């Protein structure tokens, strides 16, 4: 991973009406995913929890969903490559910390009972960078819960394009640039994963479970789970 890796998923100057609509849909989806999280991970009040990939900007309604929803916020640590210290006013019980992309997370092995990451891993760069990101989550967390959209689905929700994300990166990038969506054409901002891609970046661990979650009956998202 490089320090230029951007975990922000919606640049403020590119937010469209469609993205706002999708954000409301995403909120409903994450509520369902949260139910799965609670069912499989079984968090307890005394568990130390890490959320990797929060955002400073909360313009969209699904931003920092977990921080709004998790009931034991006094045991929650949230990290970002952005300076998110201003969020402390809104969430005074949560510990916020800025980290450097491309570096090991500043926590000992298995320091957290739970490590979560909601639709962030597709925004950290190349497959090698995603593999490093995954490795660090599994290193610091005992239980793991990761979500990410399915690349094999014909619609790519960030760029708003159909099928184009199936093309080689250089062609997808050119299409995005031509349509004024250059941000999403850069691999450091968007690199969606198929099931085969996910298998390649995950640690070798028999306890890992990958679930294909279909929200609203058709929008497929992968959920990666490791129970203790």
C-alpha positions as CSV (number, residue, x, y, z in Angstrom):
1,X,0.0,0.0,0.0
2,X,1.1,3.6,-0.7
3,X,0.4,6.6,1.4
4,X,-1.6,8.0,-1.4
5,X,-4.2,5.3,-1.0
6,X,-7.6,7.0,-0.5
7,X,-10.2,5.3,1.7
8,X,-12.8,8.0,1.0
9,X,-15.5,6.5,-1.1
10,X,-17.4,9.6,-2.3
11,X,-15.4,12.7,-3.2
12,X,-17.5,15.7,-2.2
13,X,-17.2,17.4,-5.5
14,X,-18.5,14.4,-7.3
15,X,-21.6,13.6,-5.2
16,X,-24.6,13.3,-7.5
17,X,-28.3,12.8,-7.0
18,X,-27.8,9.2,-8.0
19,X,-25.1,8.7,-5.3
20,X,-27.4,10.3,-2.7
21,X,-30.2,7.8,-3.7
22,X,-27.7,4.9,-3.6
23,X,-26.6,6.1,-0.2
24,X,-30.2,5.7,1.2
25,X,-30.3,2.2,-0.4
26,X,-26.9,1.4,1.1
27,X,-28.2,2.4,4.5
28,X,-31.0,-0.2,4.3
29,X,-28.5,-2.7,3.1
30,X,-26.1,-2.1,5.9
31,X,-28.9,-2.5,8.4
32,X,-29.4,-6.0,7.1
33,X,-25.7,-6.6,7.1
34,X,-25.5,-5.4,10.7
35,X,-28.1,-8.1,11.6
36,X,-25.7,-10.7,10.1
37,X,-22.8,-9.2,12.0
38,X,-24.7,-9.5,15.2
39,X,-25.8,-13.1,14.5
40,X,-22.3,-14.4,13.6
41,X,-19.9,-12.3,15.5
42,X,-22.0,-12.1,18.7
43,X,-20.4,-8.9,20.2
44,X,-20.4,-8.4,23.9
45,X,-20.4,-5.2,25.9
46,X,-16.8,-5.6,27.1
47,X,-15.4,-6.5,23.6
48,X,-12.8,-4.1,22.2
49,X,-13.8,-3.3,18.6
50,X,-11.9,-1.7,15.7
51,X,-13.6,-0.2,12.6
52,X,-11.1,0.4,9.8
53,X,-12.0,2.9,7.1
54,X,-14.3,5.7,8.5
55,X,-14.8,9.0,6.8
56,X,-14.5,12.6,8.0
57,X,-17.3,13.8,5.7
58,X,-20.8,12.5,6.6
59,X,-22.8,14.2,3.8
60,X,-24.2,10.8,2.7
61,X,-26.6,9.1,5.1
62,X,-24.8,5.8,5.1
63,X,-21.4,7.3,6.1
64,X,-19.9,5.9,9.3
65,X,-23.0,3.7,9.7
66,X,-21.3,1.5,12.2
67,X,-20.4,4.4,14.5
68,X,-24.0,5.4,14.6
69,X,-25.4,1.9,15.1
70,X,-23.0,0.0,17.4
71,X,-24.4,0.1,20.9
72,X,-21.2,-0.3,22.9
73,X,-19.4,2.8,21.6
74,X,-17.2,3.3,24.6
75,X,-15.3,0.1,23.5
76,X,-15.0,1.2,19.9
77,X,-11.9,2.5,18.1
78,X,-12.3,4.0,14.6
79,X,-9.4,4.7,12.3
80,X,-8.9,6.4,8.9
81,X,-6.1,7.8,6.7
82,X,-8.0,11.1,7.1
83,X,-7.9,13.3,10.1
84,X,-11.2,12.4,11.7
85,X,-10.6,14.0,15.1
86,X,-13.5,16.4,14.5
87,X,-15.9,13.4,14.8
88,X,-15.1,13.2,18.5
89,X,-17.7,16.0,19.1
90,X,-20.4,13.9,17.5
91,X,-19.3,10.6,19.0
92,X,-17.6,11.5,22.3
93,X,-17.3,7.9,23.5
94,X,-15.5,6.6,20.4
95,X,-11.7,6.7,20.1
96,X,-10.7,8.1,16.8
97,X,-7.2,7.7,15.3
98,X,-5.5,8.6,12.1
99,X,-3.2,6.0,10.5
100,X,-0.8,5.9,7.6
101,X,-1.7,3.9,4.5
102,X,0.9,1.4,3.7
103,X,1.9,0.9,7.3
104,X,1.1,-1.8,9.8
105,X,-1.8,-0.9,12.0
106,X,-0.5,0.5,15.3
107,X,-1.9,-2.3,17.4
108,X,-0.5,-5.6,18.8
109,X,-1.6,-8.9,17.4
110,X,-5.1,-9.9,18.4
111,X,-5.5,-6.6,20.3
112,X,-9.2,-6.3,19.4
113,X,-11.9,-8.9,20.0
114,X,-13.5,-7.7,16.7
115,X,-12.2,-5.9,13.7
116,X,-14.7,-4.7,11.1
117,X,-14.5,-2.9,7.8
118,X,-17.5,-1.8,5.8
119,X,-17.1,-1.4,2.0
120,X,-13.5,-0.1,2.3
121,X,-11.2,-2.8,1.0
122,X,-12.2,-2.0,-2.6
123,X,-10.8,1.5,-2.1
124,X,-7.2,0.7,-0.9
125,X,-5.5,0.2,-4.2
126,X,-3.9,-2.8,-6.0
127,X,-4.5,-6.5,-5.2
128,X,-1.3,-6.5,-3.2
129,X,-2.4,-3.5,-1.3
130,X,-5.7,-5.1,-0.6
131,X,-3.9,-8.3,0.5
132,X,-1.9,-6.2,3.0
133,X,-5.0,-4.5,4.2
134,X,-6.7,-7.8,4.8
135,X,-3.6,-9.3,6.5
136,X,-3.6,-6.4,9.0
137,X,-7.3,-6.8,9.8
138,X,-6.8,-10.5,10.5
139,X,-3.7,-9.8,12.5
140,X,-5.1,-7.3,15.0
141,X,-8.6,-8.8,15.3
142,X,-9.8,-12.1,16.7
143,X,-13.2,-11.9,15.1
144,X,-13.5,-10.4,11.6
145,X,-16.3,-8.8,9.6
146,X,-15.6,-7.3,6.2
147,X,-18.1,-6.2,3.4
148,X,-17.3,-5.4,-0.2
149,X,-19.5,-5.1,-3.4
150,X,-19.2,-8.0,-5.9
151,X,-17.3,-7.1,-9.0
152,X,-19.1,-9.8,-11.0
153,X,-22.4,-7.8,-10.7
154,X,-23.1,-5.9,-14.0
155,X,-23.6,-2.5,-12.2
156,X,-20.7,-0.7,-10.5
157,X,-22.4,1.6,-7.9
158,X,-19.5,4.1,-7.4
159,X,-18.9,5.1,-11.0
160,X,-22.6,4.4,-11.9
161,X,-21.5,2.4,-15.0
162,X,-22.8,-0.9,-16.3
163,X,-20.3,-3.6,-17.4
164,X,-17.3,-1.2,-17.8
165,X,-15.7,-2.4,-14.6
166,X,-15.3,-5.9,-16.2
167,X,-12.8,-4.5,-18.7
168,X,-9.1,-4.3,-18.0
169,X,-8.2,-1.4,-15.7
170,X,-6.7,0.8,-18.5
171,X,-9.9,0.7,-20.5
172,X,-12.1,1.2,-17.5
173,X,-9.9,4.2,-16.5
174,X,-10.2,5.7,-20.0
175,X,-14.0,5.3,-20.0
176,X,-14.2,7.0,-16.6
177,X,-12.1,9.9,-17.7
178,X,-14.1,10.3,-20.9
179,X,-17.3,10.5,-18.8
180,X,-16.0,12.9,-16.3
181,X,-15.6,10.2,-13.6
182,X,-11.8,10.2,-13.5
183,X,-11.7,9.7,-9.7
184,X,-13.2,6.3,-10.0
185,X,-10.9,5.3,-12.9
186,X,-7.9,5.4,-10.7
187,X,-7.1,2.1,-9.1
188,X,-6.1,3.7,-5.8
189,X,-9.7,4.9,-5.4
190,X,-11.6,1.9,-6.8
191,X,-10.6,-1.7,-7.4
192,X,-13.6,-4.0,-6.9
193,X,-13.2,-7.6,-6.1
194,X,-14.8,-10.8,-7.5
195,X,-15.0,-14.0,-5.5
196,X,-11.8,-15.3,-7.0
197,X,-10.0,-12.0,-6.1
198,X,-11.2,-12.2,-2.5
199,X,-9.9,-15.7,-2.1
200,X,-6.5,-14.6,-3.3
201,X,-6.1,-11.8,-0.9
202,X,-7.4,-13.5,2.3
203,X,-5.2,-15.3,4.7
204,X,-5.2,-19.1,4.7
205,X,-7.6,-19.7,7.6
206,X,-10.2,-22.5,7.7
207,X,-12.3,-20.4,10.1
208,X,-13.0,-17.8,7.4
209,X,-16.5,-17.8,5.9
210,X,-17.4,-15.9,2.8
211,X,-21.1,-15.1,2.3
212,X,-22.7,-13.6,-0.8
213,X,-25.4,-11.3,0.5
214,X,-28.0,-10.1,-2.0
215,X,-29.5,-6.9,-0.8
216,X,-33.0,-5.9,-2.1
217,X,-33.0,-9.2,-3.9
218,X,-30.3,-8.4,-6.4
219,X,-27.5,-6.1,-5.3
220,X,-24.7,-8.6,-4.3
221,X,-22.2,-7.9,-1.6
222,X,-19.6,-10.2,-0.2
223,X,-19.4,-10.6,3.6
224,X,-16.2,-12.1,5.0
225,X,-16.5,-13.5,8.5
226,X,-14.1,-15.1,10.9
227,X,-15.5,-16.2,14.2
228,X,-13.1,-16.7,17.0
